[in-house]
């Protein structure tokens, strides 16, 4: 009984291995693209980095304010 199921799974395993071999170059390209995107997202000028930090701080402050408002007045801020 087990031998039959093993024989049936052989071609499936072979296909899986074949697919992995075919996908390997694609994964390499995918990783290269990720690396390129990460490099592109890095700020070139320190001013840009400072602006980004200020924007992040402002967004954090706004999100905290929304949470406080939701806690204090849940009915008015039900949709947020």
C-alpha positions in Angstrom: 0.0 0.0 0.0 2.7 2.5 1.0 4.8 1.5 -2.0 2.1 2.5 -4.4 1.6 5.9 -2.8 5.3 6.5 -2.9 5.4 5.6 -6.6 2.6 8.0 -7.3 4.4 10.8 -5.4 7.7 10.3 -7.3 6.6 12.3 -10.4 5.2 15.0 -8.2 8.4 15.3 -6.3 10.4 15.4 -9.6 8.2 18.2 -10.9 8.7 20.1 -7.6 12.5 19.8 -7.9 12.3 20.8 -11.6 10.2 23.8 -10.7 12.7 24.8 -8.0 15.6 24.5 -10.4 13.7 26.7 -12.9 12.8 29.3 -10.2 16.3 29.6 -8.9 17.4 32.3 -11.5 14.2 34.2 -10.9 14.8 34.2 -7.2 18.3 35.6 -7.8 16.8 38.4 -10.0 14.1 39.0 -7.4 16.8 39.5 -4.7 18.8 41.8 -7.0 15.7 43.9 -7.6 15.1 44.1 -3.8 18.7 45.2 -3.3 18.3 47.8 -6.0 15.1 49.1 -4.5 16.7 49.3 -1.0 19.6 51.3 -2.5 17.3 53.6 -4.4 15.3 54.3 -1.2 18.3 55.4 0.7 18.5 59.2 1.0 21.4 60.8 -0.9 21.4 64.0 1.1 21.2 64.3 4.9 18.5 67.0 4.5 16.2 64.4 3.0 16.9 62.1 5.9 16.0 64.8 8.4 12.8 65.6 6.5 11.9 61.9 6.5 12.5 61.7 10.3 10.3 64.8 10.9 7.5 63.4 8.8 7.7 60.1 10.6 7.5 62.0 14.0 4.5 64.0 12.8 2.7 60.9 11.6 3.4 59.1 14.9 2.1 62.2 16.8 -1.1 62.2 14.7 -1.7 58.5 15.2 -1.3 58.9 18.9 -3.7 61.8 18.9 -6.2 59.7 17.0 -5.9 56.9 19.5 -6.4 59.3 22.4 -9.5 60.8 20.8 -10.9 57.3 20.1 -10.4 56.4 23.7 -11.9 59.6 25.1 -14.8 59.9 22.6 -15.5 56.5 21.1 -18.9 57.5 19.6 -17.6 60.5 17.6 -14.5 58.7 16.3 -16.1 55.3 15.5 -15.3 55.6 11.8 -11.6 56.3 12.2 
